[in-house]
């Protein structure tokens, strides 16, 4: 086990926070891109590209699974019962990240 100094701990907590906000923004970008592509609200988008959809799906699933796992530290419900709350938390974190820059 490594001996972490207080400065190291703070640095890694800030890094984890930054990473979490970046992942939330990425997930929100994927949701927005898919909404625009599937509903036709963006006239510049002809339709969803299958390759991009598959890549986005893999990324989004990984981020949502991680968010669900994190939420599980505070919510004792089974993962399949809290995924919707994890999605909401991701959306709220993405909004927070956008608001704070």
C-alpha positions in Angstrom: 0.0 0.0 0.0 1.3 3.4 -0.9 1.8 6.2 1.6 -0.3 9.1 0.3 0.5 12.6 1.6 -2.3 15.1 2.1 -1.2 16.9 -1.0 -1.3 13.7 -3.1 -4.8 12.9 -1.8 -6.0 16.4 -2.6 -4.5 16.2 -6.1 -6.1 12.9 -6.9 -9.5 14.0 -5.5 -9.3 17.1 -7.8 -8.3 14.8 -10.7 -11.2 12.4 -9.9 -13.6 15.4 -9.8 -12.4 16.7 -13.1 -12.6 13.3 -14.7 -16.1 12.8 -13.4 -17.3 16.1 -14.8 -15.6 15.5 -18.1 -17.3 12.1 -18.3 -20.7 13.6 -17.5 -20.2 16.3 -20.2 -19.3 13.5 -22.7 -22.4 11.5 -21.8 -24.6 14.6 -22.1 -23.1 15.4 -25.5 -23.9 11.9 -26.7 -27.5 12.2 -25.5 -27.8 15.6 -27.2 -26.3 14.4 -30.5 -28.6 11.4 -30.6 -31.6 13.4 -29.7 -30.9 15.8 -32.6 -30.1 13.0 -35.0 -33.1 10.8 -34.2 -35.7 13.6 -33.9 -34.4 15.6 -36.9 -34.1 18.8 -34.9 -30.7 19.5 -36.4 -31.1 20.1 -40.2 -27.4 19.5 -40.7 -27.7 15.9 -39.6 -28.9 13.5 -42.3 -29.3 10.6 -39.9 -27.5 8.6 -37.3 -24.3 6.8 -38.5 -24.3 3.2 -37.4 -20.6 3.2 -36.6 -20.9 6.5 -34.5 -24.0 5.1 -32.8 -22.1 2.0 -31.7 -19.1 4.0 -30.4 -21.4 6.4 -28.6 -23.4 3.5 -27.1 -20.2 1.9 -25.8 -19.0 5.1 -24.3 -22.3 6.1 -22.8 -22.9 2.6 -21.4 -19.5 2.7 -19.7 -20.1 6.1 -18.2 -23.6 5.3 -17.0 -22.4 2.0 -15.5 -19.6 3.9 -13.6 -22.1 6.5 -12.4 -24.4 3.8 -11.2 -21.6 2.1 -9.4 -20.7 5.4 -7.7 -24.3 6.0 -6.8 -24.3 2.6 -5.2 -21.9 3.8 -2.5 -24.8 5.9 -1.2 -27.9 4.0 -2.4 -28.3 0.4 -1.3 -30.8 -0.5 -4.0 -29.7 -3.0 -6.7 -28.0 -1.5 -9.7 -30.9 -2.3 -12.0 -33.2 -0.2 -9.7 -31.1 2.9 -9.6 -29.9 3.3 -13.2 -32.5 6.0 -13.9 -31.2 8.0 -10.9 -27.6 7.5 -12.1 -28.7 9.0 -15.5 -30.3 11.9 -13.8 -27.1 12.5 -11.7 -25.0 12.4 -14.9 -27.3 15.0 -16.6 -27.1 17.2 -13.5 -23.3 16.9 -13.3 -23.0 17.8 -17.0 -25.1 20.9 -16.3 -23.0 21.8 -13.3 -19.8 21.3 -15.3 -21.2 23.6 -18.1 -22.2 26.3 -15.5 -18.9 26.3 -13.7 -16.8 26.2 -16.9 
